[in-house]
Amino acid sequence: MAGKLKLAEEEIVDLAEFFKVFGDPTRLKILFVLQEGETDVTSLSEEVGLQQSTVSQQLKLLRARRLVKWRKEGRNVLYRLNDEHIQRILALGSEHYEELN
């Protein structure tokens, strides 16, 4: 079985960090809301039932991990999922969960 691992150690560590982001319920709530479309922090906070400061902290981490993008529109900052890969990961996770239950 030796030699079957196709990824370098650094890639494995990076992937583990990537998947760790999905292990937090607050971040998952935010990602699922953003799956529905672009929104601002105020709306996002109301939707997930958390304070804006908490949501902002989580968005900062999600941006750093490149799961979320942002853009300014006037004074508002709008957030959305970075790309369709994130949407597919969320959909696959949901599908897997439904199959198990």
N, C-alpha and C positions, 0 to 999 in steps of 0.2 A: 504493500500500500504506500510505501514511501515514494515521494516525488509526484503525488497526485495533486497537491495544493498548487493552484495556479496563481494565487496572489502573493505578493511580497508581504513581509511582516508589517511594514508601514501601511500598506493598503488595508490590511486586516484591522489594524488599530484605528485607522481613519473610518472604516465602515462601522466598527463597533461604536465609535463616537457618534456617527450619523444616526444609527438606530437607537442609541440612548435617548436622543431627543424625543423620540416617539413614546418613550416609557413614562412620560409625565402626563397625568390626566389633564392638567391645566393647558399644557401646550397642545395636546390632542384636541381639546375643545376648540381652541383658537384655530387650529388647522382645519377642523371640520367646518367651522363657520366660514373661514376664508375659501373653502372649497365651493361655497355657494356664490362667491364673487367678492369683488373689491369692497373694502369698507374702512372706516376710520376707527380710531381707538375708542372714542365715546360709544359708538354703536357696538363695537366688539365687546366692550366692557359690559354693556347692558345685556347683550346676547348671552355671554358666558356667566354673568352674575358675579363679576369680580371688580375690584377697584381698578381705576385706570392705571395707577402706579404698578400694580401687579401685572396687568396685561402688558404695559409698556416694557417691563423687565423681561417678560417672556418673549415679546416681539424682538427685543434686542438680541436675545440668544438665537431665536429663529432666523433672524437676518444674518447673524454671524455664521451660522451653519448653512446659509444659502437655501433655506427652505421657503423664505418669504422675501418678497420685493416690496419696495415702497416708492411712492412718487408724491410730489407736492402738487396740490391744486389750490392755488391761492394760499390761504392760511392752513388749510387742511392737509394732513398727511394721510394718504390712502395706502392700505396694505392689501396684498394679494399673494397667492401661492407663487412660488418662483417659476414653476413650469408644470407641464402635464405629468412628469414623472412623480411628483409629490402627490398629485391627484390620484394617480394609479396606485401608488403605495397605500394611500388611505382606503381606496376602493377595495383593493385586495385584502387588506386587513379586516375590513368590515365583512367582506364575503367569507373569509375564512372563519371569522367569529360566528357568523350565521350558520355555517355548515356544522360547526361544533355543537350548536345549541338546538 
